[in-house]
Amino acid sequence: MALPVPEWRRLLARRWAALDPQLRERLAAASLHDAVLLGCDLLRNEEEEATLVRLCQRVSTGKEPEAASFYREQGNREFGHCRYWVALRLYSKAASHERPGSPEVSVCFANRSAALFHLEHFEVCLEDIARAESHGYPDRLLPKVLLRKAECLLRLGRLQDAADALSVVENKIHMDGFMPSPTHQTLLKKLGQLKVKLHEKERCPEPAQEARADMQGKSEIWEENDSISGASSSLSLNFDTERGRHLVASQDIMPGQSLLKEEAFVSVLWPGESFPLQDSETAWDTRVTNADLHCHHCLRQLLASVPCRGCSYAKYCSQDCADMAWEQYHRTECSLGALLLTLGVFCHVAMRTVLLAGFTEVNRMVEWSHSRDKDPHNCKAGCKCLSEAPEAGAGTRGIPGCNDRGQYHSSYQAVFHLLPHAEQHSPEHKFLCVLSVVAICKQLQEAGLHAAILNQESSERWPKPKASEQTSDELSPELKTVAEAMLRHMLQLQCNAQAITVMQELGPGDGAVVNKKPVRLATAFFPVLSLLNHSCCPNTSMSFSGTAVTVRASQPIPRGQEIFHCYGPHQCRMRAAERQQLLSQYFFECRCRACLDELESDVKSVVSMRNSFCCPSCRAPMQGEEDLLCCSNEACATSVSRENLSCRLQDLQQQIKKALDLLRERKADQAIKMLLKCQVDAGNFLSPEHLLMGEMEDHLAQVYATLGKWQEAARHLKKSIGIVEMHHGSSSVEIGHELFKLAQVLFNGFAVSEALSTIQRAEEILSVHCGPQSAQIQELQEMKTCLSELPRSILQRT
């Protein structure tokens, strides 16, 4: 979660309520610097320290050999039942708990390589075999692993490497001498079989596959802006007191044109929801979370993770990512893992931001903020106050966050200049943030990580703390500076945190048609992206690749128009009143076109009309703003309480969830029966255009696709597309995703002509929102190529 765990929040809420009113007033009005000083004095209570210790004990991030043994045994059990994906995850959990360089961790890697081999991930299997060897895999077990290596190389067509590997195995077996054991005989038999396969492949080599040039996708035209890093030259940076910093089109922009490509200054993986690996409850957690599925440094999806050398939580896609993370920030974070998970993602992002910037830069910016606070009119301070407009003729040089040359870079200076809204946060929230960052900094000092915070860059410049200072409750001056910067970043995150999302598979994930939904993967600071203001009807779309974001125009943008993106509340998903309530966390009232049209007229929003209830008696729309809803049909006198219909809606959603659980359990026939019953129930009180009606059609299409009933699946998907189009529009990214699924169904159902036209429409829409190089576009092009290469006689029949 973004904020600390509820128990810590409740404790500090009680503490805040018990504070002397004058002290509360001082904290509410205090600058960030003074708030940290007060926080250092206030966090001396034994209750807070004891509570944090207890909460951290619930979140184990250390390496536990007993846990490693448990996960490895569970992995072996699942492997024996041929559940290789489950075994793979369990072996990864086991490896994360073993000490680096130990024989035990080498066994985890070797076992995992076996699961990878059965899953036909041969390249990654070879990587795990190399890890097992480098960590001292037992010599007596090595021949079996080396034979697996040779077979991987054979399957990959690397015949010379396979021959070399087989020679190594053969020499190894001969050096060990003849052994009459069944295991030894099995090895010799396997060796002989692989040598025969090698000779067969050498005699009849497989023809090399021709590279398809048309699969590369269209290249994007991109000219970078001289003044704004990562931005297109078609944008300019402006500033005014009403809108603050914002980006404007300096030329006419076409749909699909890339406007911004930015790497996150900092990102932290969102722990996310858990996915059970097995049904039985055990002493150790066997659930899978984002922490098991994605690299903690680059956010790439994990297949075979490289564990952190010091903790069981952090996992990486490669040793390179593990080493970079350790050098840049994780050597400091590693021992604080449980505390950071307890205090929430915002605390973690704030700390990592400081670590990545380096103490020298952090200290420079904090000192600059002090000089500005003392003399806000001092032009030598380096930048204007964020609420002040630049002087006439200053150009971008006077815009906050820009350097002396008027350039706005994705830098710590730009991050520091994001608005913290310190005066607008509630005093209680500010108190929570202050004590949370002070708790982290005290833990850093107690753990002796003072030098690591200084990035060990300044052993000569910065004095080392005395022994008495390290054990004292008083924070060192450097850590007070760190705490102040972290507090600033925590407050900034409420308005400037950007969720990095990924399309996550729903259902079993092994069907011909993949159903996905966007889920939060990480929280990040994108200082250039933060220049975009919000609109409930934005003119851009965002897509993510790892820690990088790309913003594209979703519609024509004429020269002089501001560039907007949506902070979450979208006109297609909620009513204006709901949007305004959610946007209050950003400390502004939305005045976009969609809000003005809806709030300043009596016209009912499209969302409320389509996502409305219908009369249980005559199916006419229900109306009324109060708890009692009345049928809009004058001939019908039916009235129902809103609460009653809302309860029916919640029950319906629970039934749909049970149906999807049946699908995951591969009980497709039962899932269909339950979904069809849900449709009948929904028709009695929901409008035909309700989004949930579309979702049920989508779920039915997925179930029929798993059964290979392609015509039925296509019929239901077309109904879903009709409802989605009513809500989101014919060129929306949501329609693009639905058309992508329909293309998969038609492709698998051999409806060639319709599949080709659907592929073309999906490609046109998704290339605008996701870019021509996206995975979905590549898959659409593969389907199109495959269908286009069919014999003419088949194409004419379809």
N, C-alpha and C positions, 0 to 999 in steps of 0.2 A: 504494500500500500504506500501511497505517497507520504502520508504523515505517520508519526509514531503509532505503536500498537495502542489499542483503546485503554488498556490498564494504565499505561504511562500518561496518557492524555487525561484520564479521570483523576489520577493522583495530582497532577499539576493544576487541574481545574479547582480541586479542593484547596490546594496550596494558594492559588491566586485569590480565591474567595476569602481566605483567612488572613491575607496580607493587610497591613495597616492602610487605610484609605489614602493617606498622604504618599505612602510608598507606591501604591498603585498609580497614583497621578504622576509621580516622578517617572515611573517606567513607561507610562503611556506617552509622555512628552519627551522622553529621552532620545538623544541621537543614537545611532547604532553603536558608536564608541562607548557612550555612557551606559547603554543597555547591557553591553558585555561586562563592564565593570560591576554593575549591580548584580548581574547574573552570577559572576564569580563569587560574590558575597552570599548570594541566596542559596547556591547549590552546595551547602555544607551540612545539610540535614541527613542523618543516618537513614531515615526512612526512604529517601530518594535513592541513595546508594544501594541499600539492601534490595529495593524493588528492581532496580536495573540489573543487579547481579542475578536475581531470581528469574527475571524475564529472559536474560541472555542464556541461562541454563536450559531454557526450553528450546533454544535454537542452536543445535550442536553444529559447529563448523570445523571442529578439530578432527584429526585422523584417529580412528578407533579400530585397532586390529580385529576386535571381536565383530564389529560391523562388517569389516572386509570379508571375514570368514563366512559370515551369514549370507552376504550378497553373493559370494562366489558359489556357495552350496546351492542357493536358490537358482542361480544361473545355470548350474549343472543340471538341476532338476528340470528346469524349463527346456534346456537344450535336449535332454533325453526325451521330452515330449514333442520335439521338433518345433517348438515355439521360439524361433530363432531371434525375432525382433525383441521379444521380452528378455531372452537370455542376453542379448547384446546390451540392453540398458542395465541389466543387473551386473554384468561384468564391468561395465563402466563405473557403476557405483562402487563396486568392490575396489577397483583400481584407485579411485579417489581417496579411499581410506588407507591404502598401503603406503609405507614409507618409500620415497624414491630410491631407486637402486637396489631395492630388496629383491630376493628371489621370489617372494610372494607376488610382488607387482608384475614380475615377468610372467608368472603363471596366468594372471588376469589378462594380460595382453595376448598371450598364446591362446587362451580359451576364447577370447573375443574374436581372434582371427578365424577360429573355426566357425563361429556364428556368421561372420562376414563372408566366409567362403560359401556357405550354404545359401546366403542371400545374394550371391553372385556379385558382390562388391570386391572384385579381385585386386584392384589397385590399393584400396584401403586395407584389405587383408594383408598385402605385402608390407604396408607401413607398420601394422601391428606386429607382424613377424619380426621386422627389424627392431622394433621397440623391445620385444621379448628377448631377442639376442643381446641387445645393448645393456639390458638390465640383469644379465647373468642367468638366463634360463638354464635350468638343470641339464647338464651334459647328457645324462642318460635318456632324457626325453626329447633331445634335440632332433634326432632323425625324423620323427613323425612330423614335426613342424617344418623341417626342411623339405620333406616330400610335399607338404601342402604348398610351400613356396614354389616348388617346381611345377606343380599342377596349375597354380595361378598363372605363372608365366606362360605355360602351354595354352591356357584358355585365352590369354591376351595376345597370342601369336608371337611372342618374343622367344623364338625357338632357340637361338644361341644361348640366351640367358638361362633358359630351361635346361639345356644340355649341361651347362656349367653347374647348375644347382644339383642336377642328378649325379654328376661326377663327385661333387662334395659329399652327397649322401652316401654314395657307394663306397667311397674311401673311408667314411666315418664308420659304416657298418663293418667293413673288413678289418679296420683297426680294432674294433671292439671284439672281434673274433666270433667264431660260430657259437650260437646259443640255441639250444633246442626249444626255448620257450615259445608258446603260441604267438606272443607279441612280436618276437623277432621274426618268426616265419611270416606273419602278416606284413611286416615292413618289407621283407624281401619280395613277397608277392606283389605288393603295391609298387615297388621299385620296378619290377619287371613289366608291369602293366603300363607304367608311365613311359618306359623306354620304348615300348612297342608303339604307343601313341605318338611319341616324338618322331620315330622313324616314318610312320604313316604321314604325318604332317609335312615332314621334309620331302617325301616323295611326291605328295600331292598338295602343294601349298595352296591356301585359300586365296582367291583373287582379291586384290586390294580394292576396297570400296572407293568409288569416285566421289570426290568432294563436290558438294552441290553449292555452287556460288550463290544461287537464289535463296539459300537458307540463311544468309547472313543478315537479311533485313536491310532496310533503307538506312543510309547514313544521315545523321542529323547535321544541319548547317548550324554552326555555333561560332559566334564572335564575342569574346569576353569583354566586359565593360572595363574601361581604364580606371574608373573610380571606385567601383563596388566589386570586391572579389567574389567570384562565382556567379555574378549576374550577367545577363545578356546585355549587349551594347544597345539593345532597344529600350532599355530602362534608364531612368534618371532618379536621383535621390533628392527629395524635397523635404521642407520642414515648415510647419506653421503651428501656431499655438493651439489651434483646435484639434488638428489631427496628429501633431507631433511629427516624427520622422515617418516618411512613407515613400513608396515607389510609384512612379508614374510612367506610362508608356511615352517614350520620346519619338515613336514612329508607329504606324499601323501594325498590329500584330495579328497573325492568323491563328486559328485553332490548331492545337498540337504543337505550336512553337515552344521550344524550351526557353524559359525565362530565368531560371536559377538552378545552379548545381552546387550544392554545399555539403561539405563533410562536417559532421557534428563536432563542435569544439570539445564536447564531453558527452558521453552517454553512459547510462547504467542500466543493466538488464533488469527488467521488471520481473520479480519472482513469479507472478502469475498464478493461474489455477493449477491444481494438481490433477494428474491423470493416473488412475490406479493401474499397476502392472498385473496385479492378481487380486483375487477376491478375499483371501484370508488376511486377517489382521495379524501383524507380527510385531516383534519387539522393535524392529527398525523400520523406518518408513520406506515402503517400496513404490511410492507414487512418483510419477515423473512430472517435473515442472519445467518452466522455461530455462531454469538453471541447468537442467540436464540436456536440453534440446538445442541450445544455441551457445556459440562462443561468447565468453564474457568480455572479449576485447573487440572483435570485429562484427559480432552478432550473426556470423554465418551459421547455417544449420549444422548441427553436429551429427556425425555418424559414429565416429570412434574418437572420443574426447581424450585430450592430453590433460591429466590432472595437475592442479597447482602443487608445487613442491612443499607448501606449508600448511594448507587447509584442505578440507574435503568439499568445500562449496564451489570455488572457482574452477571452471573447466574451459578448455580452449580447443580450437580446431587444429592447431599445429604447435610445434615447439617454438616457432618464431613468434606467434601471438602470445604464448605463455611468457617468453623472455621479454617481449616489448612491454606487456602489462606489468611484469615484475619491476622492470627498470623505471617505468614512468609513474606508477602509482601503487601497484599491488603489494610491494614490499612493505609499505606503510599500512595498507588496509588489511593485510592478511590476518594479523592477530586480532583485528577488531571486527571480524566478520559477523559474529553474533550480535554485537552492539549495533552495527550499521543496519542489520536486518530488523532489529527491534525498533530502531528510531526512524525507519522508513526511507524510501527512495529519495525524497527531497534532501534529507540530511546527507545521504550517500553522494548524490550529485554535487551538492555544495562542497563536500570535502574533496571529491575527485577533481573538481574545477580548480581548487586551490593547488592541489598537487601537480596538475598538468601545467598550470601557469608558472609555477616556481615561485619561491618565496620572494626573490628579488622583485619580480613584476608585481606580485600581490602587495608587497610593502610600498612600492612606488605609487600604486593606484590608491591605496588606503591613505597614505600621506597626502596625496593630491586632494582627496575628498576632505581631509581635515583642513587643508589650507583654503579650500573653497567654502567650507562651513564658516571659517573665521572671517573670510573676506570674499563674499560672493561676487563682488564687482572687480576682483583682481584679474586683469586680463592675462597675467602671466601664469595663471593656474593651469593652463594647458588646454582647457575645453570649457565651453559654456555650460551653465546650469541646464539641466534637461528641460526645464519649463520655460527657458528663455529662447526667443527667436534669434537667429544669427544676425549680425550686423549687416546692413545693406552693402552689397558688393563683395561680401566675404565668400559667397558661393558655398560649396560643400565644406570648406575649411572651418566654417563656424558651426557646423552641425555636430551635435554631441556624438562622440564615438569616432569621429574622423581624425586622422592624423594631421600633421602640419601641412601636408600636401593636399589635403582635402579628400584623402582616400579612406574608404570604409572597408576594413578588412575583417575577416572572420578570426578575430584575435581576442585575447583576454581583455584588452582595453574596450573592445566593443561589448563583450559580455558584461563588464563592470558597469557600463553606461546604460544597460537595460534598467528600466524603472523598477525600483523595489516597492514603491508606494508605501513607504514606512509609516506615513501619517494616516493612511486609510485602512490599514489592517486593524482588526480589533485588538485592543490591548492584551486580551487573554491569549489570542493567537501569537502575538509577538512574544509574550512571556513563555509560551510553549517552545517557540523556536529558539529563544535565547538560552533557556536551560538545557535544551537538547544539544546545541552546538557546544556549549560550555562543558557538558558531560563528555562529549567526544574528545575535546581538547585536553581535559583532565586525564582521560584514559591514555591519550597519546603521551602525556608527560609521565604518567606512572609507568607506562610500558617502556620508557627510555627511547621513544621515537622522535625526540627533539631534532636530532641531526637529520633524520630521514625527511622530516617536514621541510627542513631547509634545503632539501634535495642534495645534501652533501656537496653543494656547489660552493659553499662559502665557509669552509672550515677555518680560513684565515680571517675572513671579513667579519663573521658573526661569532661572538664569544660563546664558548661551550658552557652549558649550564653547570653550576656547581652542584655537588652531591646533595647539599641541603635543599637546593631549589627543586631537584628532581622529585624529592619525597614530600615537598611542601604542598599544601592545598592551594597556594598562590600560583597562578599560571605565570609562566615566563613572559616577558614583553613580546617576544616573537609569536608565542601561541595566542596571546590576546589579539594580536594583529590578524592571525589566522582565524580566530573565532569571529572577529568583526566582519571579515570578508565572507566567511561561511554564513553568518546571519544575513548579510546582504543578499547572498545568492538564494538562501531559503525563501526569503520574502519575494525575490524576483520570480522564483519558479511558479508561484501561484498564477502569475499572468504571462509568463514567458516559457514555461515548460512545454516542450513539443513531444508528443507521443510518437515514437517510431512504431509503425504497424507492419504486420506481415499477414498474408493470406494463409490461414491455418485450415487444414483439412478437417472436415466433419465426417462422421461415420467411420467404417472400417479402413478406408484409405487405400484399399487394394482393388477397387472396382474400375470398370472402364470409364466411368464418369466420376469425376472428382468434384465434390461439393465443398466449397471453402467459404470462410467468413474472415473479415479483418479483425485481428486482435492486437492489443497493445503488447509490444515486444520490449521496449525500453523507453526511458525518459531521457531527454537530451536538451542541450542548449544549442540552438542554431542562431547565432547573432544576426546574420544577414536575413534569414527567413523571418526573424522577429520584426523586421522592418515592415512586413505586410500587415495592414490593418484588417479587421474582421468585416465580413459581410455575410448575412444569412442567405444571400444569393450570390456566391462568389463567381469570379470570372477565371478561376484557375483550378487545376487538379494537382494533387501531390502523389508521388510514388517514392518508395524507399528501396534501396539496395544496400544491405548491411547498415553502416552508420551514415550513409549518404542520402540526401533528399534531392529530388528533382521536381521542380515546379513547372507546369506547362499551362499554356492558355487553353481554357476549355471552350472558349467562344471568341469571336472576333473582338479585339480590343482596339478602339480607335486612338489615335495619337492624343495625348493629354488626359486620358482617363486613368484613374488610379487603379493599381493592381491590388486585388483583394483575395484573401483566402478565408475559409470558414474555420473558426476556432472550435467547432463542435455542433452548436445549435444551428441546424439547417432548416430552411423554410419547408423542405419536403418531409421533414421528420417530426416537426412539432409546431405548435401554434405560437404566435408572437408572444403571448403572455408567458408561456413556458420558456421560450428562448430568452426573454429579458431577465427572467429569474436566474437562469443558469449563467448568463453573461455578467451578472452582478459581481461575480468573483474577480472580474477584470477591471472593476471600478470605472465602468463607463456605461452609458445608455446607448444602445444600438439605434442608429438613425439611418440604417440602410434602406434601400428602396422597398424591400419586402416588408420590413417592419412598419414603415410609414404608410404603405398602401393598406396594410391590415389594421393598424391601430387608429389611423385617421379616417377610416371609413367603417361602415356597419357591415361590410361584406364578411361573411364567415370564411375562415381560412379553408383552403383546399384540404389541408390535413384533417381538420376537424370534421369536414363533410364526408370524406372518404373513410376515415377511421372511426366512424360513428356507429352507434347501436341502431338496430332496427326493431320495429314493433314485433313482439312474440306472437301477436295475433294475426296481423295483416301484412307484415314485412315492410311497412312504410317507415321512413326515417323517424327516429325519436328526436324530440327537441326539448330545450330547456337548459338553463344554466345552473339551476339549483339542484338539490338532491333528488327531487321528484321529476322524472322525465315523462312527457306526454307524447302520444302518437300524433304525428303531423297530419294524419288523415282525419278530417273532420267527422267522417262517418264512423270512426272507431274511437271509442272512449277509453282505450287502454292507457293506464299509467303505471309505471314501474319505478322503483327507487334506483338511483344511480349505483348505490352500494350493492344492490342485488345483482345488477348486470355486471358490475366490476368483479364480483365474486365468481360469477359464471365464467367470465373471461380468464380469471386466474386458474380455475379448475380445468378449463379447456387447455391452457398452456401446459399444465402439469400432465395432462393426458398425452399431449403431443410429445412432451419430453420422454414419457414412458415408451411411446412408439419408436422414437429414435434410439432409445436404449435397446429395444428389441432388434432394431436393424443392426446395431453394433454387435449384438450377440448372434447375428446371422439368422434371425428368425423372421425372415422377410414376409412370409404369409401372415403371421400374427401382426406384424407391423402394418401391413396393408389394411387388415380388418379394423385395427384401432384407428388409423388415420381416416378411413372412410366414415367411421362412426363420428369422429371429431368433426368432419366436414358437415355431416347432417346436423349435429348439435350447434355448430357455429352458424349455419344458415338460419337457425331459429331466432338469433338475436344480434348478429353482426351484419353490417352492410356488405353487399356483394363485392365492393371495391376495397374492403378492409385489407390491410397488408397481411394480416394473419391468414386470410383466405389464400393469398398468393403463396405464402410460405408453406401451407399445407399441400398445395399443388406441386410446389418444388420438392417437398419431401416425398410425395407419392412418385414423382418422376425418378427420384434417386432410387427408391425401392424397386420399381419396375426395371430400372437399368441394371441393378444387381442380378435380377432374374433373367436378363437378356431379352426382355419384352420391350423392344426399342420403339415400336409404334405407340404403345401405351405411354411410355416415358415421354415421347415427343409431344403427345396430346396434352399431357398434364403440364409440361414445361411451357407450351404455348399459352396456356391459360395463365400461368404464373407471369409470363412476360407481359401479357396484356395489363395485369394489375400493377406490376412494377413500372410500366411505361406511364400509366395514369398518374402515379405518385412522383416519379423522378424525371420523366421526360424521355423522348425518343433517342436523345444523343447522350444520355447520362452514363457514367461509368457502371452504375448498377445494371442498366440494360446490357452494357457490354459484357459483364460477367454472366448474365443469364443467357445471352446469345452464344457465348463460348460453350456453356453446358449443352445448349441445344445442338450446336455444331458437333460436339462429341457424340451425342445420342444419334444424330442423323448419320454421322460417319460410321459408327459401329453398326447401325441398322442398314447400311448400304443404300441409303436414299441419296444417291450421288448428286443429282441436279439440285435438290433442295439444300443438301449439305454445302455445296459450293456457294450458293447464294447467301446462305447463313454465315459461312466463313468470311465472305467478303464484307458483309455488314458488320460483323463482330470485329473484324480487323480494322475497319475504318474508325469505329468508335474507340476501341482500346488503344490504337496507336496515338489518338489525341490525348488520352488520359494517362497512359502508361509508357508511351514511347515505342518506337519500332523495334527496339532490342529487348523488350520484355519477354519473359518466359511464355506468357500466353500467346503473344504474337508469333513467337518461334514455333509453338505447337500448332497454331492455326496454319502456318505456312507449310509445316510438315504434312498435315492432313490434306491440304490443297494439292501439294505435289504428289502425294500418294494417289489421290483420286484422279488427278489429271493424267497419270501414267497408266491408268486402266485401259484395256483394249477398247477401240472405238465401238465395237459391237455391244459391249456392256454399257458404255456411256449412252448409246442411242436407246437401249432398253430402259434406262433409268431416267 
